[in-house]
Amino acid sequence: MEESNDIEGEAHQAKSNQDADTPLVGDFFTGIEEKEDERVKREKEEFKQEYKRLSTSIKLKMKEDIPSQQDQQAESSTICIYRAPESLLLENGDKRRDFDPQIVSIGPYHYGKEELQKMEKHKWGYLRSLLNRTRGGGIKMINYVKAMMKLEKSARSCYAEYSNLSREEFVQMMLLDGCFVLELLRKFSWIIRTDEDDPIFTMPWIVPFLMRDLLKLENQLPFFVLECLFSLSNVAPHDKQLSLAELVCLFLDRAMLKPMKVINRCPHNPKHLLDFIRSSFLPVENTWGEFIPVNLHTPHLSWGAVGNEYEEMRREIHPLDLEMQQRPKRWADMIPCANKLRVAGIKFKAVKKASKLLKFKNRVLEIPPIAIDHCAASFLLNCIAFEQCYSYCSKHFSTYAILMDLLIKSVRDVAILCDSKIINNYYGSEEDLAQFFNAFGKVIAVDVRNSHLFSELEKINQYYKNNWNEFRTSFMDTYFSSPWVFLSALAAFILLLLTLIQTFFAVLSYVRPPS
């Protein structure tokens, strides 16, 4: 009896202990949940504070570093001196040879380069002689410095790449380089005498390299800087005979044998020396391709050998459907090469006073002639680079380069154009010239749909696609591609003719046997 009471007491005690432990366990888990909730709330609050802080920082950054749309448009319209596009550099075998100065640095892009320092002392000598000549007219150093300081901000805005030069360095650079260019132009034009110990004119090999350097896009000063310095320094009696435009044209006559009459076609507001001379080569009437500013929202560009995807995207076609749609005609497919056109019966004619880049009439293809050497090739490349970067100019040189790329596919094409006097080749071998034009036709972008060129190319293509002309071309390519192929075809034809004659007489002897 006592044992049963003890057992019941122990059971009761255990139950009591269990009931006492239950609220302790519940409180433990409740505490954990509360701590977890606090941690989640704290993390959410920290995340909220973090993204608010980051959002505020980005807004402040936008206000500080990003100009308004009006400022961007104003800045882009003043920029006219660029670095050469990477696409042109990649296609150029010697990389920067045609864009980097070899003798003299003009402007901030190549300022202070060690390999160009030899010419710096000659710049100071030219500045000294200019000051000595103009001091009699009351123009002193302080007048030049004051004028350049007023133009510093405007001049800086002409460069696409920011210059780290201080104000003092930038003003000194403009004054020194600008006066050097003007003195060179005067000496090239025999307006002032050259010193007997002037190495630029006593060493004939320097002059071609110097001329080439002055026509490189990265080696330019804004033209208004040259105009300002010219007006200040043009005080001596003999300096009043010619304007700055006439000096530039005389320099052009020396550099590229361009006649003085080009001054009538010079622009009223050239951006720099390269742009001035580029414009002097343009036709009187703008018929090579009307100028259409590039609109970033409607990129109506026809690419040399790429860009078909962009052309389709302009038509609001989804990129995934590009391959399913018929692609627009490539530049490379617009017209055949010169050799195929010649075989199809088209003749090539060089027309010096052409107002159009291309004219096709009565199976005659008229093209303005070009004499090309390494200097002219460098000038052409820099004009193309300027036209590809600057939206507010016509694309004449770019269009011409694409036309040459279309016509030239092999050495035979170059030979045909040279025989027709369209190309006077002083550049190198015919293969070198073919590679030169083919390299840059791939990366040039122009819009020619609103010009006469597109319609002329269509005329040529329609003529070539004519069934008879196509058959004639195929026949000539097959049997007249080389003397040996022609002789083989002729031998086969004679053999076939003799076989037919033999067969004819054999049948005749059977029908009418001899009596």
Order of alpha helices (4+ residues) and beta strands (2+ residues): alpha-alpha-alpha-alpha-alpha-alpha-alpha-alpha-alpha-alpha-alpha-beta-alpha-alpha-beta-beta-beta-beta-alpha-alpha-alpha-beta-alpha-beta-alpha-alpha-alpha
